[in-house]
Amino acid sequence: MTVHAHAALASIVRSGFAEGLHYGTAVALDAQGQAVVAVGSPQAPIFPRSANKPLQAVGMLRAGLQLDGPLLALVAASHSGERYHLEGVRRILTGAGLDVEALRNTASVPMDDTEAYLWRVCGQQPSALAQNCSGKHAGMLATCVENGWPVDSYLDPAHPLQVGVADTIAELAGEPVAATGVDGCGAPVFAISPLGLARAFAQLAAAAEDTPQGRVAAAMRCYPEWVGGTGRDVTMILRGVPGLIAKDGAEAVYAGALPDGRAAAVKIADGGQRAAPVVLAALLRRLGVDAGVLDELARVTVLGHGEPVGVIEAVDL
């Protein structure tokens, strides 16, 4: 097993007492691709999890996927399962001549608390449609149909779709895929380093709009609510920083980039999701970004007996 070096990235203070630290890796690149921040193990591979989705979407477009606008943003999304998200997934599948039974992702209820409550109250069972990765899976299926590839085996890492996606991720990251695993949704997940993830996001953010990279970036910028959903921090930051593209991933991964090529990526070692947007906000500030949304994301309130008694915030990066 590879042992990574980790740095303290965020502090947890309760009632004036330093209660703990979140450790991990953080990297921020300037417009020339030079590291402004590099702490932890920026060159050691991780599974970016859903932070890979915009890169996977580029691979699908290169293979012939015919989507743009909100439906392309949905392919790059970890959606909240709101009704327009689910209708969007159905539209992608219908356009490919498929129905929801073709989806092979893990069954779940919607991520959004209100939608999940309504789902259960109405007696609906967990489904692949409701799970947050169904947009990506619908895009994968539509890509297979476009190419005449088998749809039943689209999750196999040896499938032409997944081979092409892996090649795209490696090219954008500027490094080979270090490992292939099974993501939470059942699709292959490809390991690259946080440095490679930042480089890949920089390529998307700086790309011309008529390229696959630029099309994905434009969809995410124009339709941030399709990338996340109501109340989601990824939607907030996409809306709040002009030109930014950003994506979160399970186990506390976050990446973002600006049109001039400035980019950042963070991986919290313990998987503490609450710390990832806090550290990303700090990295963007180090890159010179000044936006009110960063003030909102820069701190997480620590509660005691239901009242604010402390804060989680980034250490000095």
C-alpha positions in Angstrom: 0.0 0.0 0.0 1.3 3.5 -0.9 1.7 5.7 2.1 1.0 9.4 1.3 2.5 12.3 3.2 -0.3 14.6 4.4 -0.4 18.2 5.6 -2.8 19.9 8.0 -5.3 21.7 5.8 -8.2 22.7 8.1 -8.5 23.2 11.9 -11.5 22.4 14.1 -12.0 24.8 17.0 -14.7 24.3 19.6 -15.3 26.9 22.3 -11.9 28.4 21.7 -10.2 25.0 22.1 -8.4 23.4 19.1 -10.3 20.1 18.8 -8.8 18.6 15.8 -7.3 18.9 12.3 -8.2 17.6 8.8 -5.1 16.5 6.9 -4.7 15.9 3.2 -3.2 17.3 0.0 -3.7 20.6 -1.7 -2.3 22.1 -4.8 -2.9 25.5 -6.6 -1.5 26.4 -10.0 -1.0 29.8 -11.5 -1.9 30.6 -15.1 1.4 29.2 -16.3 0.9 25.9 -14.5 3.4 26.6 -11.7 2.5 25.6 -8.2 1.6 28.4 -5.9 0.6 25.9 -3.2 1.8 22.3 -3.0 1.3 20.6 0.4 0.9 16.9 1.2 1.4 14.6 -1.7 0.3 16.5 -4.9 1.9 13.9 -7.2 0.6 10.8 -5.5 -2.4 9.2 -7.1 -5.9 9.3 -5.6 -9.3 8.3 -6.9 -10.9 11.7 -7.7 -14.3 10.0 -7.6 -17.0 12.3 -9.0 -14.5 15.1 -9.5 -13.6 13.1 -12.6 -17.0 13.5 -14.1 -16.3 16.6 -16.2 -13.3 14.7 -17.6 -15.4 11.7 -18.3 -17.9 13.9 -20.1 -15.1 15.2 -22.4 -14.3 11.6 -23.2 -17.9 10.9 -24.1 -18.1 14.0 -26.4 -14.9 12.9 -28.1 -16.5 9.5 -28.8 -19.5 11.2 -30.4 -22.0 12.1 -27.6 -24.5 14.6 -29.0 -25.4 16.8 -26.0 -24.9 20.4 -24.9 -26.4 22.8 -22.5 -28.1 21.5 -19.3 -28.1 17.9 -20.4 -24.4 18.0 -20.9 -24.0 19.6 -17.4 -26.1 16.8 -16.1 -23.7 14.2 -17.6 -20.9 16.0 -15.6 -23.0 16.2 -12.4 -23.6 14.6 -9.1 -27.1 15.8 -9.1 -29.4 16.2 -6.1 -32.2 14.2 -7.6 -34.6 17.1 -8.0 -37.4 16.6 -10.4 -35.8 18.5 -13.3 -32.7 16.4 -12.8 -34.6 13.1 -13.2 -36.5 14.4 -16.1 -33.2 15.4 -17.7 -31.9 11.9 -17.3 -35.1 10.5 -18.9 -34.6 13.0 -21.9 -31.0 11.7 -22.4 -32.1 8.1 -22.4 -35.2 8.8 -24.6 -33.0 10.6 -27.1 -30.8 7.4 -27.3 -33.9 5.1 -27.7 -33.5 3.7 -24.2 -35.5 3.7 -21.0 -34.4 3.9 -17.3 -34.1 0.1 -17.1 -30.9 0.5 -19.2 -29.1 2.3 -16.3 -26.7 0.1 -14.4 -25.7 2.5 -11.6 -26.5 1.8 -8.0 -30.1 2.3 -6.8 -30.6 5.1 -4.3 -33.1 7.7 -3.2 -32.4 11.4 -4.2 -29.6 13.2 -2.5 -31.8 16.2 -1.8 -33.4 15.8 1.7 -36.8 17.1 0.6 -36.9 15.0 -2.5 -35.7 11.9 -0.5 -38.5 12.5 2.0 -41.2 12.8 -0.7 -39.7 9.7 -2.4 -40.2 7.6 0.7 -43.6 9.1 1.6 -44.9 8.2 -1.8 -43.6 4.6 -1.3 -41.1 4.7 -4.1 -38.1 2.3 -3.8 -34.5 3.3 -4.3 -33.7 3.5 -8.1 -30.9 4.0 -10.4 -32.7 7.0 -11.8 -32.7 8.8 -8.5 -29.0 8.2 -7.7 -26.8 11.2 -8.1 -24.7 9.6 -10.9 -27.6 8.8 -13.3 -26.8 11.7 -15.6 -23.3 10.4 -16.2 -24.6 6.9 -16.8 -27.2 8.1 -19.2 -24.5 9.9 -21.1 -22.4 6.8 -21.2 -25.3 4.8 -22.6 -26.1 7.5 -25.2 -22.4 7.4 -26.3 -22.6 3.6 -26.7 -25.7 3.9 -28.8 -24.1 6.6 -30.9 -21.2 4.2 -31.7 -23.1 0.9 -31.9 -21.3 -0.4 -28.8 -22.9 -2.9 -26.4 -25.0 -1.2 -23.7 -25.3 -4.1 -21.3 -21.5 -4.1 -20.6 -20.8 -0.4 -20.6 -19.4 -0.5 -17.0 -16.6 -3.0 -18.0 -13.2 -1.2 -17.8 -12.4 -3.0 -21.1 -15.4 -1.6 -22.9 -14.5 0.8 -25.7 -16.3 3.6 -23.9 -14.3 3.2 -20.7 -11.0 2.7 -22.6 -11.6 6.0 -24.4 -12.6 7.8 -21.1 -9.4 6.5 -19.4 -7.3 7.8 -22.3 -9.0 11.2 -22.2 -8.4 11.5 -18.4 -4.7 10.6 -18.8 -4.2 13.1 -21.6 -5.9 15.9 -19.8 -4.1 15.2 -16.5 -0.7 14.9 -18.3 0.0 11.6 -16.6 -1.0 7.9 -16.9 -3.9 6.5 -15.0 -2.3 4.9 -11.9 -5.2 2.5 -11.0 -8.7 1.6 -11.9 -11.3 0.9 -9.3 -15.1 0.6 -9.0 -16.8 3.9 -8.1 -19.8 4.0 -5.7 -22.1 4.1 -8.7 -20.5 1.0 -10.3 -18.7 2.8 -13.1 -14.9 2.6 -13.3 -13.0 5.3 -11.5 -9.5 6.2 -12.7 -6.8 7.3 -10.3 -4.7 10.4 -11.1 -2.8 12.8 -8.8 -4.3 16.0 -7.3 -1.7 17.8 -9.5 -3.0 16.0 -12.5 -6.6 16.7 -11.6 -5.8 20.5 -11.3 -4.0 20.4 -14.7 -7.0 18.6 -16.3 -9.5 21.2 -14.9 -7.2 24.0 -16.1 -7.4 22.5 -19.6 -11.2 22.5 -19.5 -11.5 26.0 -18.1 -9.2 27.5 -20.6 -10.4 25.6 -23.7 -12.2 27.2 -26.7 -15.9 26.7 -26.5 -16.1 24.7 -29.8 -13.8 21.9 -28.3 -15.1 19.0 -26.2 -13.3 20.5 -23.2 -14.8 23.9 -23.8 -18.3 22.5 -24.3 -18.2 20.8 -20.9 -16.9 23.9 -19.2 -19.6 26.1 -20.9 -22.4 23.7 -19.8 -21.2 23.7 -16.2 -20.8 27.5 -16.1 -24.2 28.2 -17.7 -26.2 25.6 -15.8 -24.7 25.2 -12.3 -27.9 24.0 -10.8 -27.7 20.9 -13.1 -24.2 20.1 -11.8 -25.4 20.0 -8.1 -28.7 21.3 -7.0 -30.6 23.5 -4.5 -28.4 24.5 -1.6 -25.3 22.6 -2.9 -21.9 24.2 -2.4 -20.8 23.2 -5.9 -23.7 25.1 -7.4 -23.0 28.1 -5.1 -19.4 28.3 -6.2 -20.1 27.9 -9.9 -22.6 30.7 -9.6 -20.5 32.9 -7.4 -17.1 33.0 -9.2 -17.4 34.1 -12.8 -15.8 31.8 -15.3 -15.0 29.1 -12.7 -15.6 25.4 -13.3 -15.6 23.2 -10.2 -16.7 19.7 -9.2 -16.8 17.9 -5.9 -16.2 14.2 -5.4 -16.8 11.6 -2.7 -14.2 11.0 0.0 -13.6 14.8 0.1 -12.1 15.7 -3.3 -12.7 19.1 -4.9 -11.2 20.7 -8.0 -11.8 24.1 -9.7 -10.2 26.2 -12.4 -10.5 29.6 -14.1 -10.5 30.6 -17.8 -6.9 31.8 -17.6 -5.7 28.4 -16.4 -5.4 29.0 -12.7 -6.5 25.8 -11.0 -6.7 24.1 -7.6 -7.4 20.6 -6.2 -7.8 19.2 -2.7 -8.1 15.8 -1.2 -9.0 15.5 2.5 -7.2 12.3 3.7 -10.0 11.2 6.2 -12.8 11.8 3.7 -14.2 14.6 5.8 -16.4 16.2 3.1 -17.1 19.3 5.3 -13.5 20.4 5.0 -13.1 20.1 1.2 -15.0 23.3 0.1 -13.3 25.2 3.0 -9.9 24.4 1.7 -10.9 24.9 -2.0 -12.1 28.4 -1.1 -8.7 29.1 0.6 -6.8 27.9 -2.5 -8.9 30.1 -4.8 -8.1 33.1 -2.6 -4.4 32.3 -2.8 -4.9 32.4 -6.6 -6.3 35.9 -6.3 -10.0 35.2 -6.6 -12.1 37.7 -4.7 -15.8 36.7 -4.5 -18.4 36.8 -1.8 -19.2 33.1 -2.1 -15.7 32.3 -0.9 -16.6 34.0 2.4 -19.6 31.8 2.7 -17.6 28.6 2.0 -14.5 29.5 4.0 -15.9 28.5 7.3 -18.1 25.7 8.6 -19.9 26.4 11.9 -19.3 24.0 14.8 -22.4 23.6 17.0 -22.7 22.9 20.7 -26.2 22.3 22.0 -27.6 23.6 18.7 -25.7 26.9 18.9 -22.6 28.1 17.1 -19.6 27.5 19.4 -16.7 27.2 16.9 -15.6 26.9 13.4 -13.8 24.8 10.8 -11.5 26.8 8.6 -8.4 26.4 6.5 -5.0 26.7 8.0 -2.6 29.2 6.5 -1.9 27.8 3.0 
